[in-house]
Amino acid sequence: SVYPQGLWTTNNITDPLAWKLTYETETSIYSIAFGGTSFYAGYSGYVVQSSDYGYNWTVKGSVPDPIESMAVDSTGVNVLVASSSYLYFSEDSGISYESLYSASAVLHCAMNGNATVAVFTATPANIYYELDVYVGNPRK
């Protein structure tokens, strides 16, 4: 569960007292993604990872901007992070990032199993969609 200032886990969703705070943050978490055997979450500019179903979290890497959305491929190796102004990509499970491109508002991103990326950007009047920002190696 993503809640302001932290990540919460439970093994019994019907019991409200079973929820435990497993990672505390100073700001709200806006995105969580699953890939391979790990969960990833983004807040401020930090990316954290859990490989034990959310009970323990480790800071993997960071980007210079607050994270709006993120996606992880089916292997858990390729991580895509969208901020309000840039799209970042990691090929090392979220440790280091490079900027793919700048946009006026990157709001959502998605990735399918073979690392094809769909990027959704929006302004108050329009929603834009771009497919195949990255497909395998080399980059497009």
Secondary structure, 3 states (H helix, E strand, C coil): CEECCEEEECCCCCCHHHCEEEEECCCCEEEEEEECCEEEEEECCEEEEECCCCCCCEEEEECCCCEEEEEECCCCCCEEEEECCEEEEECCCCCCCEEEEECCCEEEEEECCCCCEEEEEECCCCEEEEECCCCCCCCC
